[in-house]
């Protein structure tokens, strides 16, 4: 099984990124035959137009990956733009992707509704994501729920490519066991965990850089405390039962160990504990969860060269894994240069 996923270097990583995605990345580096995790710097150009910042944030995400437990011996860590075939495949896939499909994109609609200009890159963002996934013959993609539709698009685009470029391809028989015409591209499946599909931010909406409601994993201690203490709560008195539809409650359920989460569930529903007490406990749980990673990151910061080496080695390995699929794409489409392995 081959696992792949990416994170945009568009700011600091938050606990939504961790529980929605990166925690699964760490788990799969042992479970999967190959796992590939990359820094989606090309994607971040849709919102960030500052070379110095993109470089800095890309380096930061690499440090975050390592600090959070990704191991370059067990997982392939790389930067998206180090693989030139990704951008070429993006174009090839774009040639067979209906605009109508992209116009249905939730993320495109949401971002343009919030006032971002409707640039072509924003519209075709899912095509680049499909290229990321399909280039490496990925089986599974661990992501948060906000990426679910992008995965559906990747599957649609995959089928469209195979139907266009593989004579005799039948989407009901993608492996070609009956038709003897297997697809060149493999259809990927998402991995989305129910409990952490949407981690709420301090205002109760989905945690997101764009909403300014994040709790950042590597923020200074004081900032973390302030963010947690400012999680929105209502005026339910200490003695009264609390409404479970609350960001504070959901975050406690995500961060607390199982036994404690059950205990919190009963006190929350019965009443007797105030929001302030719960918030203090959440601060502690934050440090119990991320304390080691925060210390590790400080050490890693001292050696920026090591991070660059890990990323260039990762890119070499990722490109080797891409070669078999890419070379078939070149053969079938008549464009591009084969990768020699
Ligand atoms: P990005 O950088 O926005 O987020 C990285 C990962 O974190 C997850 N996530 C969340 N999960 C649960 N609750 C939240 N509040 C929350 N916020 C973020 C995201 O779902 C994601 O899994 N388009 C992608 C990057 C990408 C990619 C890919 C992913 C580019 N190419 C190919 C997978 C495969 C993105 O913007 O993620």
Boltz pocket constraint, residues with backbone or C-beta under 6 A from the ligand:
constraints:
  - pocket:
      binder: B
      contacts: [[A, 4], [A, 5], [A, 6], [A, 7], [A, 8], [A, 9], [A, 16], [A, 17], [A, 18], [A, 19], [A, 20], [A, 21], [A, 22], [A, 40], [A, 43], [A, 128], [A, 129], [A, 132], [A, 133], [A, 141], [A, 142], [A, 143], [A, 144], [A, 145], [A, 146], [A, 147], [A, 196], [A, 197], [A, 198], [A, 199], [A, 200], [A, 206], [A, 207], [A, 208]]
      max_distance: 6.0
